[in-house]
Amino acid sequence: MSSARTEVQVRPGFESDLEALTDIYNHYVRETPITFDTAIFTPEERHPWLLSHPEDGPYRLMVATDGHSQRILGYATSSPYRAKPAYATSVETSVYVAPDAGRRGIGTLLYDALFKALADEDLHRAYAGIAQPNEASERLHTRFGFRYVGTYREVGRKFGRYWDVAWYEKDL
């Protein structure tokens, strides 16, 4: 394990993390098709999202911090897959890493912690939608046992063009 990775700590998210988590997410809103949100958020607007990811249960928020500065480097979540009751044993997972913190293994550390936290929950499947192209995200998900199940073609429009989303699933 590289020294850069050993300096990263992963823990559940706290309310005090909200501003930094919002800043990371807003980067992806403004600069990438990775999320299909098109308008940035204030921390106050993201507060209900934070509250929907408690420290226990199937919907979690794991945060990676720099071991020295405690700066937030990224986060991973498990969220409801769909709102209808029969989907309750399925979650959608995602990872967002600070733009200057890539290629340090942070996504791997976050997913490792997230799936360990979910191990004792009553969950059957995890799903991940990956806007195309995104080879790094595909590699991360494959590493964690996700398998490709299909692509929604031109399902989202952002930055004046249509984007495909590849869907992956994982047994839990």
trRosetta pair geometry for C-beta under 8 A, 3 or more apart (Angstrom, degrees):
i j d omega theta_ij theta_ji phi_ij phi_ji
1 5 5.0 -108 -179 79 96 129
1 6 5.7 109 122 -57 118 93
1 105 7.9 -139 -149 89 85 171
2 5 4.9 96 61 6 80 99
2 6 7.2 -149 97 -6 44 87
2 104 7.7 -121 78 -156 132 68
2 105 7.1 155 36 2 111 136
3 6 5.6 -54 -145 36 39 111
3 7 6.6 41 156 -24 66 104
4 7 6.1 -60 -159 30 30 111
4 8 7.5 30 147 -25 60 104
4 104 4.9 -109 136 -146 124 104
4 105 7.6 130 98 28 99 104
5 8 5.8 -55 -161 22 43 113
5 104 6.2 169 -76 164 70 79
5 105 4.5 -8 -99 65 120 136
5 106 7.9 -157 -118 -66 76 55
5 109 6.8 172 -158 -55 96 129
6 67 7.6 -31 127 -10 56 154
7 66 6.3 -2 140 -161 104 67
7 67 4.2 -133 -173 27 60 117
7 68 6.3 -20 -166 -16 115 94
8 64 5.3 -4 -175 -171 113 107
8 65 7.1 150 -156 74 62 36
8 66 6.7 -46 -103 -106 62 38
8 67 6.3 -105 -65 -31 12 94
8 73 6.3 -73 -126 41 111 154
8 104 7.0 130 -45 133 139 121
8 105 7.7 -170 28 86 150 91
8 106 6.0 -152 -139 -106 161 84
8 109 5.7 130 108 65 132 174
9 64 7.2 152 78 -154 39 55
9 65 5.2 -22 63 61 91 90
9 66 8.0 12 20 108 85 10
9 67 5.1 111 -23 -90 101 80
10 62 5.6 17 -178 174 105 110
10 63 7.0 164 -150 81 59 39
10 64 5.2 -26 -94 -95 80 70
10 65 7.8 165 -87 16 31 70
10 109 5.3 -172 -46 149 132 102
10 110 6.0 -179 -122 -97 130 52
10 112 7.8 141 36 72 168 92
10 113 4.2 -148 128 -37 143 160
11 62 7.2 165 87 -154 20 70
11 63 5.9 -27 68 61 70 89
11 65 7.1 -13 22 6 105 114
12 55 4.6 35 -168 -120 167 85
12 60 7.0 -94 -122 -164 92 96
12 61 6.5 79 -165 80 68 73
12 62 6.4 -59 -102 -104 41 55
12 63 7.1 34 140 14 18 93
12 117 7.9 126 -81 -118 93 152
13 17 5.1 -110 -159 56 86 149
13 21 6.8 40 -144 -70 133 147
13 50 6.8 -123 127 -147 130 91
13 53 6.4 33 51 106 126 124
13 61 3.6 -42 17 118 129 118
13 62 6.9 -130 -30 -90 86 6
13 63 4.5 111 -87 -34 76 116
13 75 6.3 35 -76 -134 125 130
14 17 5.1 111 59 -8 68 101
14 63 7.7 -76 9 13 70 150
15 18 5.9 -13 -172 -28 50 114
15 50 6.5 108 -109 142 60 142
17 20 5.6 -71 -168 52 64 106
17 21 5.2 61 138 -26 94 111
17 50 7.8 166 75 -131 92 128
17 63 5.6 -90 -138 -104 161 161
17 72 5.9 107 -149 -78 101 145
17 75 7.9 118 154 -79 139 136
18 21 5.8 -61 -141 40 28 110
18 22 6.1 29 161 -21 66 108
18 43 4.7 94 134 -158 108 109
18 46 6.3 160 -165 93 96 111
18 47 6.4 12 -141 -94 147 69
18 50 5.4 -49 -101 -64 101 158
19 22 5.8 -56 -148 36 28 111
19 23 6.5 31 153 -22 63 105
19 43 4.9 -37 -90 -82 63 141
20 23 5.5 -50 -148 32 34 115
20 24 6.6 34 154 -18 64 101
20 71 7.4 -177 -139 -166 145 63
20 72 4.1 121 135 33 139 134
21 24 5.8 -52 -151 34 33 110
21 25 6.4 29 153 -15 65 108
21 46 7.0 -171 101 143 104 148
21 50 7.1 123 74 -90 152 108
21 63 7.3 -81 -80 -108 111 116
21 72 6.6 -74 -63 148 64 162
21 75 5.8 13 -123 -10 103 153
22 25 5.8 -57 -145 41 32 109
22 26 6.0 34 156 -23 67 109
22 41 5.7 -118 -150 92 105 103
22 42 7.1 3 -173 161 153 22
22 43 4.7 -127 -11 -88 157 67
22 46 4.8 -169 -93 16 105 156
23 26 5.8 -54 -143 36 27 112
23 27 6.9 39 154 -28 60 97
24 27 5.9 -48 -163 20 33 114
24 28 7.4 21 148 -8 62 102
24 72 6.9 -100 -35 116 133 114
24 74 6.7 157 -155 -113 154 48
24 75 6.9 136 79 13 154 102
24 96 5.3 126 140 132 115 119
24 97 7.6 -121 -161 139 126 12
24 98 5.3 -84 -111 -89 107 66
24 99 7.9 -179 -138 -18 70 73
25 28 5.9 -61 -162 38 40 107
25 29 6.4 42 144 -22 72 105
25 35 7.2 31 -166 -17 83 163
25 37 7.9 27 163 49 104 147
25 41 6.8 -6 98 36 124 122
25 46 7.1 142 51 -111 150 144
25 96 6.0 17 -88 168 65 173
26 29 5.1 -48 -143 35 41 117
26 30 6.1 34 160 -15 71 106
26 40 4.4 44 -139 -140 109 103
26 41 6.2 -137 -78 38 98 74
27 30 6.2 -63 -147 42 25 103
27 31 5.7 -23 173 19 65 122
27 32 7.7 33 132 5 71 106
27 98 7.7 90 20 -146 158 51
27 99 5.3 -132 173 -36 154 119
28 31 6.7 -69 -116 54 22 85
28 32 5.0 -48 -150 50 63 115
28 34 4.8 -69 -162 65 114 117
28 35 5.0 83 127 6 114 110
28 96 6.1 -97 -24 -133 146 118
29 35 5.8 -42 -83 75 63 124
29 37 4.8 -46 -116 94 106 106
29 38 6.9 160 -170 -125 91 10
29 39 7.1 -39 174 84 133 17
29 40 5.3 152 92 -91 142 61
29 41 7.4 144 -28 -4 163 85
30 40 6.2 8 -57 -70 99 109
31 99 7.7 28 63 -93 157 140
32 35 7.3 76 88 21 94 70
32 131 7.9 142 150 76 94 141
33 36 7.4 21 -170 -87 69 62
33 131 4.7 -152 123 154 94 149
33 156 7.3 148 -169 98 103 124
33 158 5.1 155 -117 74 87 129
33 159 6.5 -91 -71 13 99 123
33 163 4.8 167 174 -86 143 157
34 96 7.9 132 125 -107 139 90
34 131 5.4 -158 -117 39 32 125
34 134 6.7 99 -106 -96 91 144
34 137 7.7 151 -133 -47 109 150
35 131 7.8 -119 -43 -15 16 138
36 131 7.4 157 -56 -77 86 131
36 156 4.3 -103 -115 -147 129 148
36 158 6.0 -147 -136 -46 64 132
36 163 7.7 -156 -93 58 98 132
37 41 7.6 -24 168 -36 152 105
38 158 5.9 -158 -93 -121 101 98
41 45 4.4 -137 -160 84 92 122
41 46 4.8 94 139 -50 140 99
42 45 4.7 98 51 4 76 101
42 46 7.2 -154 91 0 42 87
43 46 5.6 -65 -147 44 36 106
43 47 6.7 63 151 -54 66 86
44 47 5.6 -23 -157 -14 35 120
46 49 4.9 -52 -167 39 66 121
46 50 6.2 70 137 -26 83 98
47 50 5.6 -52 -149 33 37 113
47 51 6.4 32 156 -16 68 106
48 51 5.6 -56 -145 40 34 111
48 52 6.3 38 154 -27 66 106
49 52 5.8 -58 -152 30 30 113
49 53 7.3 10 155 -6 60 108
50 53 6.4 -77 -163 41 34 101
50 61 7.0 -16 -142 -34 60 170
51 54 7.7 13 -177 -66 47 76
52 59 6.0 -58 148 137 77 145
52 79 7.3 44 124 -129 120 94
53 59 5.2 -113 -108 138 60 89
53 60 5.8 70 -166 -179 94 14
53 61 3.6 81 135 -27 142 105
53 77 5.8 -77 -107 -135 145 107
53 78 7.9 133 -127 58 102 60
53 79 7.3 -56 -80 -88 102 81
54 57 5.6 56 64 27 109 121
54 59 7.1 69 26 80 71 88
54 60 7.8 -61 74 -104 46 54
55 60 7.6 43 -149 -128 24 87
57 60 7.3 171 77 -61 66 76
57 121 6.9 76 179 -118 30 124
58 78 6.3 -102 159 119 66 127
58 88 7.9 129 35 174 165 71
58 91 5.8 -159 163 -69 105 127
58 118 6.7 60 -138 -132 60 97
58 121 4.6 139 -90 179 76 146
58 122 7.3 -69 -68 58 121 65
58 123 5.5 138 -129 -67 116 114
59 77 7.4 8 -173 -178 72 92
59 78 5.7 -141 -126 97 41 79
59 79 5.6 55 -137 -114 103 41
59 80 6.6 -25 -86 -39 125 68
59 91 7.0 -179 -91 -127 65 121
60 77 6.6 -175 90 -145 54 53
60 78 5.1 38 36 33 81 101
60 114 6.1 168 89 -139 127 81
60 117 5.3 112 -121 113 171 139
60 118 6.6 -130 6 -65 135 90
61 75 6.2 -5 -171 -175 86 122
61 76 7.6 162 -152 83 43 46
61 77 5.2 -9 -100 -101 67 89
62 75 6.4 160 84 -157 50 68
62 76 4.8 -6 57 57 103 92
62 77 7.6 -172 22 -76 69 42
62 110 5.4 154 100 -156 117 78
62 113 4.8 153 -156 102 152 119
62 114 4.9 -128 5 -72 139 82
62 117 6.7 -179 -68 1 120 148
63 72 5.8 -54 -173 -133 112 105
63 74 7.6 169 -154 93 52 42
63 75 4.9 -22 -103 -102 64 95
64 72 7.1 104 77 -162 55 60
64 73 4.5 -62 106 65 103 101
64 74 4.7 12 42 57 118 82
64 75 6.9 -154 13 -76 76 43
64 97 7.7 -8 49 -118 137 82
64 101 8.0 163 100 151 126 148
64 106 4.9 153 113 -160 170 102
64 109 5.9 93 -105 94 126 121
64 110 5.4 -80 -40 -71 115 99
65 70 5.0 -6 176 -154 132 49
65 71 6.5 150 -156 72 76 32
65 72 5.6 -45 -98 -97 77 48
65 73 6.3 156 -117 3 20 91
66 69 4.6 16 88 47 130 89
66 70 6.3 -76 66 -21 77 10
66 71 4.6 21 16 47 120 85
66 73 5.9 114 -48 -46 75 114
67 70 7.9 14 -158 -72 11 52
72 75 7.1 -5 -177 -47 116 99
72 98 7.0 137 112 -52 70 123
73 97 6.6 -10 149 -154 76 79
73 98 5.2 -98 -157 13 44 117
73 101 4.2 171 -161 -156 94 164
73 104 7.6 -66 178 68 142 141
73 106 5.3 -125 127 -129 121 149
74 95 6.7 25 167 -180 123 86
74 96 5.8 -171 -153 100 83 52
74 97 3.7 -26 -94 -111 136 58
74 98 5.7 -119 -62 -8 73 70
74 101 6.1 -146 -36 92 103 137
74 106 4.8 113 26 142 139 130
74 107 6.8 -74 142 -74 161 60
74 110 6.0 -91 109 -52 112 146
75 95 7.4 -173 97 -146 40 54
75 96 5.8 1 55 57 77 90
75 110 6.7 149 -167 -138 19 139
76 93 6.8 7 -179 -174 98 97
76 94 6.8 -177 -148 93 60 44
76 95 4.6 -17 -99 -99 89 78
76 96 7.8 173 -80 21 45 60
76 107 7.5 112 -73 -146 115 59
76 110 3.8 143 -19 155 122 115
76 111 5.8 180 -122 -73 162 54
76 113 7.4 143 49 68 131 95
76 114 4.6 -93 111 -48 130 141
77 93 6.7 178 90 -145 51 55
77 94 5.6 -1 52 54 90 85
77 114 7.6 -150 -99 -124 5 136
78 91 4.1 14 -175 164 101 146
78 92 7.3 149 -156 72 54 37
78 93 5.1 -24 -98 -94 70 83
78 114 6.2 147 -32 -176 103 115
78 118 6.0 86 -27 -81 165 136
78 126 6.9 -76 -124 -122 108 110
79 91 6.3 129 57 -165 30 87
79 92 5.2 -32 66 63 88 90
79 93 7.7 158 17 -88 73 33
79 94 7.5 -5 8 11 114 104
80 83 6.4 64 138 -87 143 48
80 87 7.0 84 -176 113 88 116
80 88 8.0 -37 -131 -116 96 48
80 91 6.9 -73 -108 -122 19 64
80 92 7.2 8 98 16 29 96
81 87 5.0 -130 71 175 105 121
81 90 4.0 -27 1 115 150 104
81 91 5.7 -152 -45 -127 90 11
81 92 4.8 130 -105 -36 62 87
81 125 7.8 26 -62 92 156 97
81 127 5.5 80 -123 30 116 125
82 87 4.2 132 57 -20 93 175
82 90 7.4 22 18 79 84 122
83 87 7.4 59 52 51 17 132
84 87 5.4 88 70 4 76 107
85 88 5.8 -11 -171 -34 52 113
87 90 5.0 -66 -171 45 77 112
89 122 6.1 -78 -112 136 95 79
89 123 5.4 158 -169 -135 67 38
89 124 4.1 48 140 3 118 103
89 125 7.2 75 122 22 83 73
90 123 7.2 117 -92 -157 20 85
90 124 6.3 -44 -71 62 67 91
90 125 4.7 -10 -116 69 90 94
90 126 7.4 164 -162 -91 65 26
90 127 6.4 28 177 -9 110 109
91 118 7.4 -113 28 -133 155 145
91 123 6.0 -25 -7 -138 110 133
91 125 7.7 -177 30 97 59 54
91 126 5.3 -21 71 -114 88 74
91 127 7.2 -174 95 26 40 74
91 172 7.9 51 28 -37 106 156
92 126 7.4 125 -116 -167 19 67
92 127 5.0 -39 -104 75 70 91
92 128 6.7 130 -163 -91 71 42
92 129 7.1 -11 -153 0 120 94
93 111 7.5 81 160 -121 139 93
93 114 6.7 121 -142 138 124 149
93 126 5.0 12 -12 -174 119 119
93 127 7.3 156 15 70 75 38
93 128 5.4 -44 66 -79 82 98
94 128 6.7 145 -82 -132 59 92
95 107 4.7 87 151 -136 154 92
95 110 5.5 131 -127 90 111 138
95 111 6.3 -53 -69 -56 134 95
95 137 7.5 177 56 -124 106 92
95 140 6.8 -89 39 139 149 156
97 101 5.3 -131 170 86 98 101
97 102 5.6 118 108 -85 135 67
97 106 5.1 122 -122 85 121 128
97 107 5.7 -74 -49 -58 127 89
97 110 7.9 -152 -79 -6 91 145
98 101 4.1 64 64 10 97 118
99 102 7.1 -23 -166 -22 33 106
101 104 5.9 -65 176 19 70 132
101 106 5.7 25 142 -13 111 157
102 106 7.7 -102 -114 31 30 116
102 136 7.7 -14 -159 -167 119 163
105 108 4.8 -48 -168 41 75 119
105 109 6.0 79 134 -24 85 98
106 109 5.6 -54 -148 37 35 111
106 110 6.2 35 154 -20 67 107
107 110 5.7 -56 -146 37 30 112
107 111 6.3 23 159 -13 66 107
107 136 7.8 127 14 153 163 102
107 140 4.9 -51 132 -124 134 145
108 111 6.1 -57 -143 40 28 104
108 112 6.2 33 156 -23 63 109
108 140 6.7 -135 -71 -134 69 94
108 143 6.9 -44 -110 109 101 149
109 112 5.7 -54 -146 34 28 115
109 113 6.5 23 157 -13 63 107
110 113 6.0 -60 -152 39 29 106
110 114 6.1 28 154 -20 66 110
111 114 5.4 -53 -140 38 34 114
111 115 6.1 25 165 -13 69 107
111 140 6.7 152 -18 172 151 105
111 144 5.2 -89 151 -78 140 150
112 115 6.5 -61 -145 40 22 100
112 116 6.4 22 156 -16 60 110
113 116 5.8 -58 -147 39 30 111
113 117 6.2 30 155 -21 65 108
114 117 5.8 -59 -151 36 29 111
114 118 6.4 17 155 -12 65 111
115 118 5.6 -57 -141 43 36 109
115 119 6.8 67 153 -58 62 83
115 126 7.9 -78 -103 -28 96 160
115 144 6.7 178 -38 -162 151 122
115 172 7.7 -146 -145 -123 91 94
116 119 5.7 -23 -157 -19 35 119
118 121 5.0 -57 -161 23 64 123
118 123 5.9 -24 176 28 110 149
118 126 7.8 74 123 -70 165 125
118 172 6.4 -63 131 -152 120 131
119 172 7.9 -152 -113 -174 41 91
121 172 7.8 -26 73 153 94 138
123 126 7.2 38 159 -59 131 80
123 172 4.4 -21 110 98 102 151
124 171 7.5 -51 170 -148 57 64
124 172 6.0 131 150 52 8 97
125 169 5.5 -17 -170 -167 116 107
125 170 6.7 142 -160 72 64 48
125 171 6.4 -43 -103 -108 69 39
125 172 6.1 -161 -82 5 15 97
126 146 7.4 -82 92 -93 102 100
126 169 6.9 151 80 -157 50 55
126 170 4.4 -12 58 58 100 104
126 172 5.7 97 -23 -52 93 115
127 167 6.4 -16 -167 -167 103 98
127 168 6.9 150 -157 82 53 52
127 169 5.3 -21 -99 -100 72 75
127 170 7.8 -166 -71 20 30 75
128 137 7.8 -157 153 167 131 109
128 141 5.3 -142 65 -114 152 137
128 146 6.0 -31 27 -128 122 156
128 167 7.3 156 81 -153 46 52
128 168 4.7 -13 59 60 94 102
128 169 7.9 -177 20 -78 70 33
128 170 7.7 36 -5 -8 104 108
129 152 7.8 -11 -141 21 115 121
129 165 4.7 6 -176 175 104 124
129 166 7.4 153 -157 76 52 40
129 167 5.5 -22 -101 -99 70 74
129 168 7.9 -174 -77 22 26 73
130 134 5.1 -135 176 63 104 126
130 137 4.8 172 -133 112 122 130
130 138 6.0 146 133 -69 169 74
130 141 6.9 -118 -52 -8 136 148
130 165 6.6 146 67 -160 35 68
130 166 4.9 -24 63 62 95 92
130 167 7.7 175 18 -83 75 26
130 168 6.7 33 -7 -4 114 112
131 134 6.1 79 76 -22 64 130
131 156 7.1 -58 -112 49 112 136
131 163 5.1 3 -157 157 104 136
131 164 7.4 132 -156 83 53 48
131 165 5.5 -37 -92 -99 52 78
132 151 7.2 10 -31 -140 143 122
132 163 6.5 165 51 -176 70 83
132 164 4.3 -12 35 76 128 98
132 165 6.8 -161 -9 -92 88 24
132 166 5.7 88 -62 -18 109 99
134 137 4.2 7 136 28 117 117
134 138 6.3 139 97 -21 72 88
135 138 5.5 -56 -145 38 35 114
135 139 6.2 37 157 -21 69 104
136 139 5.9 -54 -151 35 29 111
136 140 6.5 31 152 -19 63 106
137 140 5.6 -51 -147 35 35 113
137 141 6.3 29 158 -15 67 107
138 141 6.0 -58 -146 40 28 106
138 142 6.2 29 156 -18 65 110
138 148 8.0 11 -146 -76 104 109
138 166 7.1 15 -95 81 109 146
138 168 7.7 159 -129 -55 66 141
139 142 5.8 -57 -144 39 28 111
139 143 6.3 36 155 -26 64 106
140 143 5.7 -56 -153 30 28 115
140 144 6.8 9 155 -5 62 108
141 144 6.0 -67 -153 44 34 102
141 146 3.8 -40 166 46 94 143
141 168 4.9 84 153 97 144 166
141 170 7.6 -136 -171 -50 87 120
142 145 7.9 97 -175 -31 31 9
142 146 6.0 -83 -78 65 34 84
142 147 7.7 73 -117 -94 72 44
142 168 7.8 -107 -65 -138 61 146
144 170 6.5 -23 120 -110 93 152
145 170 5.0 93 100 -138 91 106
145 171 7.1 -76 144 41 126 77
146 168 3.9 48 164 156 122 124
146 169 6.4 151 -150 73 79 17
146 170 4.4 -61 -88 -60 66 102
147 168 6.4 161 74 -154 23 82
147 169 6.3 -29 56 61 75 71
147 170 7.4 136 7 -84 68 56
148 166 6.3 -39 -136 176 101 114
148 167 7.5 108 -157 82 56 49
148 168 5.6 -45 -92 -98 44 81
149 167 5.2 -52 63 101 97 96
149 168 6.5 146 6 -117 88 26
149 169 5.2 35 -29 1 137 107
150 166 7.5 -176 104 -151 31 59
150 167 5.4 0 64 48 72 108
151 164 5.3 8 179 178 115 117
151 165 6.8 163 -155 84 66 40
151 166 4.8 -32 -99 -99 89 65
151 167 7.0 -177 -89 9 33 77
152 155 3.8 26 131 -49 117 141
152 164 6.6 165 84 -159 55 64
152 165 4.8 2 52 57 104 93
152 167 6.9 67 -14 -29 92 110
153 164 5.3 -24 -123 -110 45 100
154 157 7.9 26 -178 -70 80 79
154 162 3.6 18 -147 154 92 137
154 163 7.0 118 -124 55 41 21
154 164 6.3 -20 -43 -73 41 67
155 162 7.7 120 27 -172 27 97
155 163 7.1 -54 53 86 69 68
155 164 6.8 79 8 -134 90 36
155 165 5.2 -58 46 14 133 108
156 162 7.0 143 79 -154 40 61
156 163 4.9 -23 69 55 93 100
156 165 6.7 67 0 -37 112 115
157 160 7.8 -4 179 -143 92 8
157 161 6.9 -164 -145 101 71 22
157 162 5.3 -38 -92 -93 76 64
157 163 7.4 170 -92 9 26 80
158 161 7.4 -30 70 60 48 63
158 163 6.4 -14 34 -7 98 126
